[in-house]
Amino acid sequence: MPTLNKIRTVFTRHRPSLSSRSSNPPRGAHIGTTAAASGAPGHPLARRRAAITAFFAMDGFLFAGWVVRIPAIKAQTGASAGALGLALLGVSVGAVAFMMLTGRLCRRFGNHAVTVVSGTALALSILLPPLARSATALGLVLLVFGAAYGSLNVAMNSAAVDLIAALRRPVMSSFHAAFSLGGMLGAGLGGLVAGRLSPVAHLSGLAVCGLLVTAAAGTALRRGRESGGRQEQPATLDGPPRHPEETDRPHPGSRYLPLVLVFGVIALCTAYGEGAMADWGALHLSQDLAASPGLAAAGYAVFALAMTIGRLSGTVLIERLGPVRALVGGGGTAAVGMLLGALAPTAWAACAGFAVAGLGLANIFPIAIARAGAAGGAGGVAVASTIGYGGMLLGPPAIGFLTELWSLPIALTTVALLAAVAALIAHLTRGAHRNGVDGAVPASPSKGTSPSRGN
């Protein structure tokens, strides 16, 4: 036995590396090992995942905390409904304007550094809205707040895309579930303290929480890179090892732009539905279906809760079905749910439709952003996010315009239409960028087997 052990040691020591074609293991063999090892609490990738999750949750928490104080800040500024609408547009304008810039900053300085700076900026900028004393001043400070919000969204999504590539698992939905949970917590807490604290005191407390989370999560990101983040990943199935925070990936100026644009359009289709539901869902229940105020408010809550549940289960769903089937199935499910929600004769049936739509839409945006990032790096995330959030801007006014032309129920069917369009686009482009564009390396079929489900 000692002699046998020595022989085994010699062969192990001189075994060719993974990057050598002559000794490559079966495709996908290392994926399970990487994922299992990274799941250990002390593993650098596990720390990075926890830190990025914290940034997503903080983003949702702070944004929801600001939203619940809009009525109080409207009264404070004395703004009319029209003036407030223009001021609130500052958030969207600032976010969209800085998304493309953030993609360039991520390529220049790295996703982690930009995430930490953007998180700090968001926590500080939430102090500004309660200090405004006019609609004009509110619009200007919301430009700053929106710029920080958009920058953080691109940076943390780019960091998530890099982590997905390292984990070899499609976990983007779990990050967006953290955003949803943070938003629910922020809205709930805001509702509890709105009658007791002034907007200045409330948002100051949120700023402190944001700075603390940014400091803790930023430290975890830095330690993850120092302890293991800078080590090369195992060789991919189609190439040499890569750095875990690879900021020199192909960007949308290259041949990947059409693919990134496709994923951006898919993201737009689902963001359109989210924006429309947030602004018009409760009004449909109360105005068209005579729902009580409580039931009308519960309509969007049911939709948001269903989206959160869908995102929490998204990783398992995508691993089982593959990203393309998840996109097609999610778009189809959302279309059926929104048709029910828009055309149902009773409020309870409409709420059931909203829940089905929420489950269907839950993972479309995360998958689209992840695949755009895998194709084009931080620049791909920036382009797809800009297009996607454009859908959230387009949704509410489009629904209002169509309501004037026809009716609100008919207008809401456009959400179902765009969800079906997203499913169709995903199906038609199912063969594009087959090798791991979703961030998880798909298993390649051996001779005589069927193709991978992820494609």
Buried (B, 14 or more C-beta within 10 A) or exposed (E): EEEEEEEEEEEEEEEEEBEEEEEBEEBBEBBEEBBEEBEEEEBBBBBBBBBBBBBBBBBBBBBBBBBBBBEBBBEBBEBEEEBBEBBBBBBBBBBBBBBBBBBBBBBEEBBBBBBBBBBBBBBBBBBBBBBBEBBEBBBBBBBBBBBBBBBBBBBBBBBBBBBBBBBBBBBBBBBBBBBBBBBBBBBEBBEEBBEEBBBBEBBBBBBEBBBEBBBEBBEBBBBBBEEBBEEEBBBBBEEEBBBBBBBEBBBBEBEBBEBBBBBBBBBBBBBBBBBBBBBBBBBBBBBBBEBEEEBBBBBBBBBBBBBBBBBBBBBEBBBEBBBBBBBBBBBBBBBBBBBBBBBBEEBEBBBBBBBBBBBBBBBBBBBBBBBBBBBBBBBBBBBBBBBBBBBBBBBBEBBBEBBEEEBBBEBBBBBBBBBBBBBBBBBEBBEBBBEBBBBBBBBBEEEEEEEBBBB
